[in-house]
Amino acid sequence: MSANASTILVVEDDSIVRMLIIDVLEELEFNVLEADGSEQALEILKDLNRHIDLMMTDVGLPIMDGRELANAARSLRPALPILFASGYAESIEVPPGMHVIGKPFSIDQLRDKVKGILEIS
């Protein structure tokens, strides 16, 4: 974990999928914060002293879905880039500054998508 690494908040209610995503991102040397759903994610987002470069969220979350979470996140952090992960990626309309990656995705696809959003070469 390097000090100048980007920090990514991963929101995924499936613990196995969440662990896999976190493992990949940590291997790519990102700092990772994790939340098992929207409530936990919002607690993290509300702590404005905590730096977050990107929120990656599953669309199909219980209670508050990924879109609702994204809207709430944007009200707290207006410039926060958001990456939705969805099994139905092609059918999702995303607002400006938000991105989508289709599930299942490969490690390379995830790396390229995240680096593209964060403009890391």
C-alpha atoms as a printed R data frame, in Angstrom:
    type eleno elety resid chain resno       x       y       z
1   ATOM     1    CA   MET     A     1   0.000   0.000   0.000
2   ATOM     2    CA   SER     A     2   1.748   3.168  -1.128
3   ATOM     3    CA   ALA     A     3   1.144   6.561   0.432
4   ATOM     4    CA   ASN     A     4   0.326   8.278  -2.853
5   ATOM     5    CA   ALA     A     5  -1.973   5.501  -4.044
6   ATOM     6    CA   SER     A     6  -5.544   6.331  -4.945
7   ATOM     7    CA   THR     A     7  -8.195   5.265  -2.447
8   ATOM     8    CA   ILE     A     8 -11.183   3.316  -3.692
9   ATOM     9    CA   LEU     A     9 -14.343   2.646  -1.709
10  ATOM    10    CA   VAL     A    10 -15.768  -0.739  -2.729
11  ATOM    11    CA   VAL     A    11 -19.462  -1.278  -1.972
12  ATOM    12    CA   GLU     A    12 -20.626  -4.849  -2.563
13  ATOM    13    CA   ASP     A    13 -23.082  -6.882  -0.488
14  ATOM    14    CA   ASP     A    14 -21.720 -10.244  -1.653
15  ATOM    15    CA   SER     A    15 -18.731 -10.831   0.626
16  ATOM    16    CA   ILE     A    16 -16.975 -13.225  -1.762
17  ATOM    17    CA   VAL     A    17 -17.261 -10.836  -4.700
18  ATOM    18    CA   ARG     A    18 -16.192  -7.944  -2.449
19  ATOM    19    CA   MET     A    19 -13.096  -9.848  -1.312
20  ATOM    20    CA   LEU     A    20 -12.142 -10.669  -4.901
21  ATOM    21    CA   ILE     A    21 -12.469  -7.038  -6.002
22  ATOM    22    CA   ILE     A    22 -10.484  -5.830  -2.990
23  ATOM    23    CA   ASP     A    23  -7.732  -8.402  -3.610
24  ATOM    24    CA   VAL     A    24  -7.411  -7.256  -7.217
25  ATOM    25    CA   LEU     A    25  -7.365  -3.557  -6.336
26  ATOM    26    CA   GLU     A    26  -4.826  -4.072  -3.540
27  ATOM    27    CA   GLU     A    27  -2.644  -6.074  -5.898
28  ATOM    28    CA   LEU     A    28  -2.781  -3.067  -8.227
29  ATOM    29    CA   GLU     A    29  -1.546  -1.016  -5.242
30  ATOM    30    CA   PHE     A    30  -4.701   0.943  -4.538
31  ATOM    31    CA   ASN     A    31  -5.788   1.730  -0.999
32  ATOM    32    CA   VAL     A    32  -9.182   0.123  -0.483
33  ATOM    33    CA   LEU     A    33 -12.034   0.919   1.875
34  ATOM    34    CA   GLU     A    34 -14.875  -1.572   1.971
35  ATOM    35    CA   ALA     A    35 -18.576  -1.456   2.719
36  ATOM    36    CA   ASP     A    36 -21.069  -4.316   2.661
37  ATOM    37    CA   GLY     A    37 -23.916  -2.023   1.649
38  ATOM    38    CA   SER     A    38 -25.134   1.520   1.289
39  ATOM    39    CA   GLU     A    39 -25.477   2.276   5.006
40  ATOM    40    CA   GLN     A    40 -21.868   1.371   5.740
41  ATOM    41    CA   ALA     A    41 -20.749   3.211   2.598
42  ATOM    42    CA   LEU     A    42 -22.537   6.388   3.672
43  ATOM    43    CA   GLU     A    43 -20.883   6.267   7.093
44  ATOM    44    CA   ILE     A    44 -17.493   6.226   5.338
45  ATOM    45    CA   LEU     A    45 -18.512   8.936   2.845
46  ATOM    46    CA   LYS     A    46 -19.765  11.226   5.613
47  ATOM    47    CA   ASP     A    47 -16.280  11.297   7.136
48  ATOM    48    CA   LEU     A    48 -15.004  14.125   4.951
49  ATOM    49    CA   ASN     A    49 -11.541  13.875   6.515
50  ATOM    50    CA   ARG     A    50 -11.224  10.524   4.772
51  ATOM    51    CA   HIS     A    51  -9.891  10.883   1.246
52  ATOM    52    CA   ILE     A    52 -11.682   8.847  -1.440
53  ATOM    53    CA   ASP     A    53 -10.750   8.990  -5.136
54  ATOM    54    CA   LEU     A    54 -13.396   6.620  -6.476
55  ATOM    55    CA   MET     A    55 -16.435   4.714  -5.270
56  ATOM    56    CA   MET     A    56 -17.063   1.381  -6.935
57  ATOM    57    CA   THR     A    57 -20.510   0.052  -6.159
58  ATOM    58    CA   ASP     A    58 -22.672  -2.849  -7.127
59  ATOM    59    CA   VAL     A    59 -25.938  -1.644  -8.666
60  ATOM    60    CA   GLY     A    60 -28.051  -4.346  -7.019
61  ATOM    61    CA   LEU     A    61 -27.656  -3.527  -3.347
62  ATOM    62    CA   PRO     A    62 -30.339  -4.223  -0.739
63  ATOM    63    CA   ILE     A    63 -32.198  -1.340   0.956
64  ATOM    64    CA   MET     A    64 -30.700   1.479  -1.132
65  ATOM    65    CA   ASP     A    65 -29.505   0.447  -4.592
66  ATOM    66    CA   GLY     A    66 -26.270   1.580  -6.195
67  ATOM    67    CA   ARG     A    67 -27.908   4.481  -8.036
68  ATOM    68    CA   GLU     A    68 -29.517   5.854  -4.901
69  ATOM    69    CA   LEU     A    69 -26.213   5.420  -3.094
70  ATOM    70    CA   ALA     A    70 -24.428   7.278  -5.903
71  ATOM    71    CA   ASN     A    71 -26.867  10.182  -5.595
72  ATOM    72    CA   ALA     A    72 -26.359  10.293  -1.830
73  ATOM    73    CA   ALA     A    73 -22.577  10.062  -2.280
74  ATOM    74    CA   ARG     A    74 -22.646  12.949  -4.750
75  ATOM    75    CA   SER     A    75 -24.604  15.118  -2.337
76  ATOM    76    CA   LEU     A    76 -21.785  14.550   0.199
77  ATOM    77    CA   ARG     A    77 -18.891  14.642  -2.290
78  ATOM    78    CA   PRO     A    78 -20.024  16.358  -5.512
79  ATOM    79    CA   ALA     A    79 -16.898  15.545  -7.535
80  ATOM    80    CA   LEU     A    80 -16.572  11.882  -6.539
81  ATOM    81    CA   PRO     A    81 -16.170   9.571  -9.556
82  ATOM    82    CA   ILE     A    82 -18.421   6.535  -9.348
83  ATOM    83    CA   LEU     A    83 -18.037   3.153 -11.019
84  ATOM    84    CA   PHE     A    84 -21.075   0.893 -11.125
85  ATOM    85    CA   ALA     A    85 -20.570  -2.850 -11.425
86  ATOM    86    CA   SER     A    86 -23.542  -4.604 -12.963
87  ATOM    87    CA   GLY     A    87 -24.506  -7.822 -14.649
88  ATOM    88    CA   TYR     A    88 -26.736  -5.684 -16.851
89  ATOM    89    CA   ALA     A    89 -24.179  -3.043 -17.798
90  ATOM    90    CA   GLU     A    90 -25.452  -2.474 -21.312
91  ATOM    91    CA   SER     A    91 -28.890  -1.475 -20.034
92  ATOM    92    CA   ILE     A    92 -27.694   1.122 -17.543
93  ATOM    93    CA   GLU     A    93 -27.809   4.833 -18.229
94  ATOM    94    CA   VAL     A    94 -25.164   6.559 -16.140
95  ATOM    95    CA   PRO     A    95 -24.997  10.268 -15.347
96  ATOM    96    CA   PRO     A    96 -21.890  12.317 -16.215
97  ATOM    97    CA   GLY     A    97 -18.874  11.473 -14.081
98  ATOM    98    CA   MET     A    98 -20.217   7.997 -13.457
99  ATOM    99    CA   HIS     A    99 -19.024   4.860 -15.201
100 ATOM   100    CA   VAL     A   100 -20.096   1.250 -15.516
101 ATOM   101    CA   ILE     A   101 -18.290  -2.083 -15.787
102 ATOM   102    CA   GLY     A   102 -20.130  -5.258 -16.710
103 ATOM   103    CA   LYS     A   103 -20.052  -8.282 -14.431
104 ATOM   104    CA   PRO     A   104 -18.339 -10.641 -14.679
105 ATOM   105    CA   PHE     A   105 -15.210  -8.613 -15.443
106 ATOM   106    CA   SER     A   106 -11.607  -9.702 -15.735
107 ATOM   107    CA   ILE     A   107  -8.776  -8.364 -13.597
108 ATOM   108    CA   ASP     A   108  -7.442  -6.545 -16.667
109 ATOM   109    CA   GLN     A   109 -10.820  -4.961 -17.418
110 ATOM   110    CA   LEU     A   110 -11.133  -3.754 -13.833
111 ATOM   111    CA   ARG     A   111  -7.590  -2.385 -13.818
112 ATOM   112    CA   ASP     A   112  -8.038  -0.583 -17.141
113 ATOM   113    CA   LYS     A   113 -11.411   0.849 -16.137
114 ATOM   114    CA   VAL     A   114 -10.204   2.147 -12.767
115 ATOM   115    CA   LYS     A   115  -7.002   3.596 -14.224
116 ATOM   116    CA   GLY     A   116  -9.003   5.208 -17.005
117 ATOM   117    CA   ILE     A   117 -11.400   6.862 -14.562
118 ATOM   118    CA   LEU     A   118  -8.580   8.026 -12.299
119 ATOM   119    CA   GLU     A   119  -6.471   9.008 -15.317
120 ATOM   120    CA   ILE     A   120  -3.507   6.937 -14.197
121 ATOM   121    CA   SER     A   121  -1.156   5.908 -16.971
